Amino acid sequence: MPRKSVRYHVILLAMAGALFSASLQAAQWGAVEVAGRQIWPGETLRFPYGGESSFESSFLDAPVFVARGTRLGPALCMTAGIHGDEINGTEIARRAFSWIDPAALSGTVIVFPMVNAAGVRSGNRYMQDRRDLNRAFPGRSNGSVTSLVAHMLFTEIKRNCNYLIDLHTGSFSRSNHPQIRVGPSDERAFELARHFGVGIVVIDDGPNGSIRREASDIGIPAIIYEAGEPSRFDLDLIASGVQGIESVMAHLGMIEGGKEIEVPESRIYTKTSWVRVPPGAGGYFFPTVELGQEVRTGDRLGTLIDPLTDRYTAVEATESGEVIGLAVAQIVLSGYAVVHLGVQHR
């Protein structure tokens, strides 16, 4: 057989093999089932988690958004509103999902934008039974309302998610400089943190019962985006969060354009430290530093004023570092954490 003919047959065989592989992938890539609903390739669906009509169902019910791509790929899950007053994350989740085109998506995106739906509606950080949902995972099927919600969500994450992004803000009138928190032992999760691209990565395991730690413990790479303060929207931080999710999706090969997204170098903190109100120095707190500011040991971070005695107490940095969390001006009591410093930089 002439050499050109042999080359032609090799090309035909390669094309046939590629077509066969694509057909095989298409056959394997069927519907995904989330919360009892089937979502097919090329389909986007928004629906309530439960559907049962009962007195307690309104506390258990929450919205779910799912986009099933037309091509094989990983399943990226996002959670927001685990703390009901942390509303930045709910808008990040909504916006990030709204631009997804399932026809151009490789993989699946599953979003739980208001996990503590009743808390988001009422502005309440905690669940209706006054428990912290982000200390209740993986939950129990025969426990409190908080345990039930944790169990329902974690069951879906364990079944369907290859990666997890949890969206949060600061708590109790504190604001967080945009940062990613990630555990120390999973290189895949660290790459998610780096590609999110907000410039600060804090290495810690997270508390027991938090969704990030429990997901990490069962082998799902998980990160948290922390930015802003509770009970208000910050449009710049929301835009940063949406951009970070897009960057992560490009890194995972779920969307095109990964080569065009520039990933900045991250300041990686392996240790952080809280500066607290000294005993007996409670009163009015006025910060004198800003988020992202670098400070040295002994620098003034803020002032405490006793409104009954006019006594002034300086709040000083106990270590050198970067201000990554800061209490807004408010009334504080002894032991209250007012400044969070990233102190050990890698």
C-alpha positions, 0 to 999 in steps of 0.5 A: 500500500502506498505511504500516502494511503497508509497515512490516510487510513491512519487518520480515518482510524483516529477520527473513528476512534475519537468519534467512538470515544465521544459517543461513549462519553455521551452515553455515560453522561446522563442525568444527575439526581439532586434532591430527588430531581433529575437534571439532564445534559444541557438543562438548567433547573431551579427548584425548592429542596423539599416540597413537603407541606407541613409546619416545619417544612418551611424551616427545612426548605431551601432553593437549589440551582443545578446546571448540567453541562453537555460534556463530561466534567467535574461537579462543582458545588457552592453553598451560601447563606449557611449563616443567614445574616451573611448575605454577600454569599447569597448574591455571589451564588446567584450571579455566578449561576446566572451566567452559566450556559449549560451548552458550553459547560463541561461538568455540573454546577450545583448551588445551594444559595440560601442553605439557612433560608429562614435565616436569610429571610429574617436576617438571623445568623442562626437557625430557628432552633437557635443553633449554629448550622456551621457547627452541625455537619454532617448532621443527623436524620433524627436530630434537631431542625439544624441537624436535619438541614445539615444532614439533608445538605451533606447527603447531597454534597457527599453524593454529588460533589467533587469540589466545594466552595462555601461563601461567607462574610465576617460575623458579629459586626466584623468585616473580613478582607477578601480571603480564602481559607483552606485546610493544610493537607489537600493540594487540590483544595490549595489549587482551588484557593490559589486560582480563586485569585483574591490574593490572601490564602489562610491555612487552617482546618476550620472548626469541627462541624463546619461544612468545609472541614467535614467535606475535606474529611471525606475527601472533597476538596473544599474552600471558603471565600470570606469577604465583607461584613454581615447584613449588607451587600458589598458590590465590589466584594460580590464581583470579586467572588463571582470572578473567583468562581469563574477562575476556579471553573476555568482551572477545573476545565469546566469553561473555556478561557483558563489561559486568559485568566491571570492568577495573582500571587497569593500571600499565604498565612499559616498563622493568624492572631486575634487582638481582643478587648482587654479585661475591664476595658469595654466601651466604645471601639473606634478602629484606626487601621483599615483592612489590608493594612500592614502593622508592626508589634505595638502599633495602635489598631484602635481606641476603646473609650469608657463612656461613663469615665472617659477613660481611653485604652489603646488597642495595640498589635500584639504581633506584626502582620496584615489586618485581615479582619476588623470590627466596625466601630461599635460597643464592645465588652471584655474579650471581644475580638476586634482585629484579626491579623495574618502573622505568619506569611509563607 
